[in-house]
Amino acid sequence: MQFKHPELLYALFLLLIPIIVHLFQLRKFKKVDFTNVAFLREATLQTRKSSQIKKWLVLLTRLLLLAALVFAFAQPFTSKTNSFKTEKETVIYLDNSFSMQAKGNQGELLKRAVQNIITAIPEDEKVSIFTNDATFKNTTIKAIKNDLLKLDFSSKNISSESALLKSKTLLKNKSNTLKNIILISDFQEDNFEIKNDLDSLTNLNLVKLSPVNKNNVSVDSIYISETNPTSIKLKVTLKNNGASIDNLPVSLYNNNKLIAKTSVELTKEAITTFSLPSNQEINGKITIDDSNLKFDNTLFFNINRASKINILSINGNDDTFLKRIYTNSEFKYTSAALNQLNYNTIEKQHLIVLNELNNIPISLSSALKQFSSQGGSIMVIPAKAINRDSYNQLLINYTSSIDDLVTSEKRITTINYAHPIYNNGVFEKQVKNFQYPKVNTFYNLVSTSLSRVLQFEDGKIFLGQKDNTYIFSAALNQNNSSFKNSPLIVPTLYNIAKQSFKLSELYYIIGKENTFDIETTMQQDAVLSLISESVNIIPKQQYFNNKVVINTSETPSKAAIYSIKNKNETVQNVSYNYNRKESKLVYKDLSLVKNATISDSITEVFDNIKSYTKVNALWKWFAIFALALLIIEMLILKFFK
């Protein structure tokens, strides 16, 4: 037992006063003569004896009464440890990712967790609470109660390790402070391990909320498998995490109008196909019915009107191979000899190819510099014999230059599979041994900033890239190179052109870095907006002569079809969907986490924290005891004969 005001215990010395009063009797007995002695002596002895017992009882009750009052004012208490003397702080991570939509024994995991937090924590207690997309630092439940009750699911997902790291940053940098970190989540499986490296004064509590049903069906992805002049084949991939389903309805909508419906038998994965008319704009969505997780029941997509990439080839040699690659279905290809070039058409292009020019005039070099600074792409294919000074006058803008001509045969053996023009499904696997194309002569490219796309067997550059400029080191004509006959030429040149103007895809995933180009003309200081129902977002964008490059990642945060608007004009539509990685309901084994308290109840964790630091005040009991002693003393004085 400990005391809040131990200095008041000195008042116990006051107990000596009633002892002194009772021991030194100030009242004296007076003798009275009486005739008969036998009976009166007995009565006197009995009266004196009863008086002594009564005095000792009164003395005892008064001593206990005074002692109880002294103890009550000293405010005694008990505690499990000395932690009550230490400053305390609590940081809570509440997972509000989409997997928390799953239902537990008492309803949705997230909503139940919010209710438990509100009821378990005193309204005026200082805490820090953060979710996947919000932070409430050093506040009270009373202040943020409405925010917690309105808390919605977030498309942003953070790992348990990241949550632990952020919890540490929210703790105050004070020594001798008792800290409690509470992570509340379903702890879905990820590639990160929870490592508890906290100090002895920091307690880690993991509250694992488990769903009662781990079955879930999701619309995983869609893609166009086939295109012909009349129709488009749209394939839909469905995934199942749970028991097999004999008949799952799948619906296809266009602008909220049902245009097709089918059903599939689903074990782990299934693919179904829809046929859509070509050359028609589709604002579509695929939907299924699943009562567990709902965020992955719908997938939005867009098929916009056909747009073509503008390509201009300035020829010093035959361009037949370019015409075969850049077909009219996807590209608007034009070509011109150097002496017939109309410079006014340059700014309207997306990609300009210098096809084996012997010389690059200063005027063309200046025009190309301006063109590339406005986001245009350039592909340089040198001739076998060139004016190096004229080429270097252009290439110096890209911190590169052409050196001596090498007249020895070299094979092209190294492919940079991680480069953007090859990492989008061009190769199913990395090929180490194939029929290598070769060149008879090539130029040494001198640069410290060129990204190596293709290399010769000795490590020298065959194709290098700097920003939006691609530079070959050798002529591609049949007399000098077999590259035209290689399987590499089509994906290389095709993807260079596709990179020059990134048409919007069927859909994008929220949370990933997404970039696409919009062909539009804008007035000065005008901006493009992404608009869907009540959502109006101005994304990160960069305006060039003939296009606007839009970049999105965390925004928009809601899955939907968005209209890209230039003021009141709709340029085109684009779709955003939630990441499907939370669709698979597989969870971590928390028993492997060391030095952590693991529970499945939020209330239990907070009760344990309270009991660890709980102070049991005893002054009320001593006050009650003093009152009882006072009553006992009064009864003794009144009724004890």
C-alpha angles and dihedrals in degrees: 000000000000134000132229091205105025092165089074090066088081085076087075087082086072086074087080090071099068089041091055092045092052098042096048101053108206092188115089125204118233120217118233121192115232134176104233114050108178101070096034094052090056092049092048092052093048093049093048091048093049090048091054093051091049092050092051092049091049090047092051094048092047092049091050091044093053092044091051091051092050091049091047092054091046086058104222121204142169130223135183091233141354090264091107087075091057124086110250134206133177130205119191127193113200114192110220098172120135094264087069087071087082116108123247129187091289102036134278111006096231097047092047091049091053092051092049092050092050093050097039099051121065110246095240099043115115114240139154117229127182135176133188092283108015139054129201107187126196096343140126133255089240091059097048102030094110092047090053093048090051093046111136132197116274130219087212114093125192126189123245089248091055090048090053092049092050090048089059091053091054092055117095117249094240127132123227091027121137106228129192122195115191120188113194113190146113086249099223115204115269138155094269128091121217105239115190106206095152123138125253093265093056118080119201115208120186116197110192114198111198127197120231091223122045096181116115137164122200140184094236105183146328133213140170109254100178139014129191134163093274108030148020124220110220116194122201123200117208125190131198128204103189141013120005118266120216099197122018116174115224119193132196120205134187113198089342090306116123107236102163141009135186140159132229139197107236129196107150103329136001136179124209128183133221126191118221130183114256123236091032127115112239126194093188143173134186116214138185134180115248123152098202116061110009104184092080098045093091132049120188124208141170135215105190129190113289114274124189131213113237113229127181121191117198101201133211091158141021113312099189092116090055093052091053092053099039099055126180094251092073108007139051099217123189130169137193139175115249093250091051097046118134104211092200090071094059097082091054093060131092097199130023119195120203097205108200100312115178092209135019111210119224090243091056092045091054092046092050092049090054090044094053092045087059092056099270121141126231130199116195119201108176124214121242090255115032142166096252094195092057091049093047090050086064098036094051086075087066096043091253138110140185117242133185125337113251114210100195127104115256133182124224101230109151125074122187097222091182093061115111093244091058106030097074098084099290091129125036089202139358111275115215099177123036139129099293118216115229142200130214097209134013142167125246109245112215114203141121094199104049115114109228109234099163126011139190122244091265092054097256119137121266095167122016132178133207115179105304097346124095120195127194118201096209140044113260099211119123094253093058107029144025091206091106089062094046123100086234096071098071099051091039099052094033094054093043087059093044090051090054091067116017107208114205115267129230089270143336133228118240112238096030126101104262124184129178138155129240120202106219143122117241136187121239114287091009119134137198119240134204108223131183122161104302095352118099117175132174104209127203106278143169123205124216133172097279106009147034119226111214122197124190135169119145093016133099092041098185124074110239145109109280128200115223104219133192099200102307096339118099107221096183142314130259131189130221126193137184120259111263097213091102092055092086108079101212119136141202124258101238093187086083092063110100127219095010135119109234123199142155094215127073091197092053092053093051092045089054091050091049093048091049091057099025118136116205108207112212102180092097091058092052090049090052090047090052091050091050091050091051090054091047091052091051091050091050093050093047105039107022106100 
